[in-house]
Amino acid sequence: MNKLTLEQLMQARYGKSIPLDCEMNETLETIFQHRSIRTYCDKPLPKDTLELLIAAGQSASNSSNLQSWSLVAVEDPERKDRLSKLSGNQEHIRTCPLFLVWLADLSRLEALGKKRELPYDGLNYLELLTVGMIDAALASQNAALAAESIGLSIVYIGGIRNNPEAVAKELNLPPRVFPVFGMCVGYCDPEKSSSIKPRLPQAAIAHREQYNAPRSIEAVEEYVNEMNAFYEKNNMKTNGDWVQHSLYRIRGPESLNGREHMHEWLKKLGFEVK
């Protein structure tokens, strides 16, 4: 990635300059230059990349030190192909050298409870599944930053939830383990350029003391113009502007790519979710 000043990175992230009285450092540069990459070149990863990413993930905060997450690292081309088909047939799952499936994992605690003959009924409640998903998300973001800090690129794959039963079978997941999302890891194809995608203005998402709903909605209109320019610059086809595109994504169960059956799937995967 090219070296940019903090002012330039704020301009790219918000579409306008935000003066910050802060000094740039390598960590901030890595964070602010993030972009999702879906085109990967045929270049092997550095030695021990997986172990580095796992260590980064395990360095993230987690709830009560339960560490209720796991991952499955997939490099086999045939398995990546099958996971791609289960995730909306996304080609970058096939072409990335390393595909990580991040898991909310309550099975380990259940097995330990059985082994020690100690109660574990709390695992049957939605709170513990929520904890597992949060832990997986925190760990994965640490791993993403670690990957980008050494010149690799990533993209999250929510499509792994399109058919969690089939994914669980493919990965031999035990009961009480849920595939939260996938992550492609690899070197970005230098022939394919990508831009930093603008985010909502801070006024839309950040509130002081109390939530200010009118201010949040008003700030979105400014963002719509920034995203229209981004779509045009990157030749992206969308269902209207950002608001229309986002609402189209949540228009009804038919827009959820099978995930409208999530509650049913969770029960089949061993979660009682009381």
TAKAGI-V341064 format. One record per backbone hydrogen bond with DSSP energy under -0.5 kcal/mol. NH is the residue of the N-H (numbers start at 1). CO is the residue of the C=O. If there is no record, write none. Layout:
BEGIN
NH/CO + NH/CO
END
This chain:
BEGIN
9/5 + 10/6 + 11/7 + 12/8 + 13/9 + 14/10 + 15/11 + 16/10 + 19/17 + 22/20 + 29/25 + 30/26 + 31/27 + 32/28 + 33/29 + 34/31 + 37/154 + 41/187 + 43/41 + 49/46 + 52/48 + 53/49 + 54/50 + 55/51 + 56/52 + 57/53 + 58/54 + 59/55 + 59/56 + 60/57 + 65/62 + 66/63 + 69/67 + 70/103 + 72/101 + 74/72 + 74/99 + 75/73 + 80/76 + 81/77 + 82/78 + 83/79 + 84/80 + 85/81 + 86/82 + 87/83 + 87/84 + 88/85 + 89/84 + 90/84 + 91/89 + 93/90 + 94/90 + 94/91 + 95/91 + 96/92 + 98/185 + 99/74 + 100/183 + 101/72 + 102/100 + 102/181 + 103/70 + 104/178 + 105/68 + 105/103 + 106/104 + 106/176 + 107/176 + 110/106 + 111/107 + 112/108 + 113/109 + 114/110 + 115/111 + 116/112 + 117/113 + 118/113 + 123/120 + 124/121 + 125/122 + 128/125 + 129/125 + 130/126 + 131/127 + 132/128 + 133/129 + 134/130 + 135/131 + 136/132 + 137/133 + 138/134 + 139/135 + 140/136 + 141/137 + 142/138 + 143/139 + 144/140 + 145/141 + 146/142 + 147/143 + 148/144 + 149/145 + 150/146 + 150/147 + 151/148 + 152/147 + 153/186 + 155/184 + 157/182 + 158/156 + 160/157 + 161/158 + 162/159 + 164/161 + 167/163 + 168/164 + 169/165 + 170/166 + 171/167 + 172/168 + 172/169 + 173/168 + 176/269 + 177/174 + 177/269 + 178/104 + 180/102 + 180/178 + 181/102 + 182/157 + 183/100 + 184/155 + 185/98 + 186/153 + 189/39 + 190/188 + 192/189 + 193/191 + 199/13 + 204/201 + 205/201 + 205/202 + 206/202 + 207/205 + 209/207 + 210/208 + 213/211 + 216/212 + 217/213 + 218/214 + 219/215 + 220/216 + 220/217 + 221/217 + 221/218 + 222/218 + 223/219 + 224/220 + 225/221 + 226/222 + 227/223 + 228/224 + 229/225 + 230/226 + 231/227 + 232/228 + 233/229 + 234/230 + 235/232 + 236/231 + 240/238 + 245/241 + 246/242 + 247/243 + 248/244 + 249/245 + 250/246 + 250/247 + 251/248 + 255/252 + 256/253 + 259/256 + 261/258 + 262/259 + 265/261 + 266/262 + 267/263 + 268/264 + 269/265 + 270/267 + 271/266 + 272/270 + 274/124
END
